[in-house]
Amino acid sequence: MKITRVIGDLYELPAHRKMLDALREFSVMDVIFARVETDERISGSGFTYNIIPHGAREILSLVNGAINSLVRGLDPRDHERVWYQMWRRLDWVGRGGIAVLGVAAVDIALWDLKSKMAGLPLYKLLGAARDQVPVYNTDGGWLNHTIEQLVEETRQIVAQGFRGTKIKVGKDDPAEDRERIAAVREVLGPNRTLMVDANERFTHAEAIRRARMWEEFNLFWFEEPLPAEDILGHAKVKAHTTIPIALGESLFTRQQFKDYVASDGVSILQPDCCRCGGITEWLKVAHLADCHNMHVSPHFVMELHLPLVAAIPNGLFVEYIPSLNAVLKKPLELHDGYFRPSQEPGLGIGWDTDKLDRYRVKA
Ligand SMILES: [Mg+2]
């Protein structure tokens, strides 16, 4: 069995609502698909994404150009061989960023193909540690929401049965962050899970100061307090607060996760399959965490991460942000705070191709 070609396509979806974190406003959701075709009339489809206004066309160009030529002729079932072929021929131009985003799209397509060939849903093919995964909601806690909106959104999140909620922090005034956390905790009550996310906003001194102001609210994690490059800074923050430190959405490949674990800079790993290098790499990060008795709670793209979290023994949650709902046949349904992975072979994401076509970017 051989790969005959890889075809990339770009879709530019509008943001489903106005969303601000401590660093950025998100106005688009670019999805770059990679379809891996074979000489046996079966294909696999993967994707990666971009939520800033630049770079999506460059990822598409890499998929249709260099990656297409690098993997043609290889057996698509040999996901390690294909991954290393892409990695070793692209590492000169990128050990992260656009190169790894492109590698991820193709790797995910290989697992879609493998799952279809096996006739098994992806989470079963990968080992199925559970049949449902708890869900926390991030969509009610954006930094642009007023405190009244935060409270109202939290009420709805509780009523809908989510297992927890996460709000953005990073207001200029630390007291304002504290007031927002207090208001949300009050609505949640003492037992539901509450997390905060600074999206790399702080220095380590400021992060420690703020974390200590928040410790009384029983936070489940403090996410990305510092820029992702600052491993030692994260280790300092972790050593000076009782709140667990979560990060990983800004890391590429298992090597960057390994450095964080080795430096004691993180408590909970949050690999994003589309950014860390695909399913092959995501699983290695999850197993690295397992070796160190640590949990994994992936970033965003809940439809893709649901079968992955269901497959591993050390998974925590999937993160609810409904950015793809507009292009799905049927959005994921919450059952008493849990999502259940698809029982269909393949990734189990029901793309609505008619709806997607409206957003297709013509080359
Ligand atoms: Mg985050």
Residues whose N, C-alpha, C, O or C-beta is under 5 A from the ligand:
A	BS01	MG	D197 E223
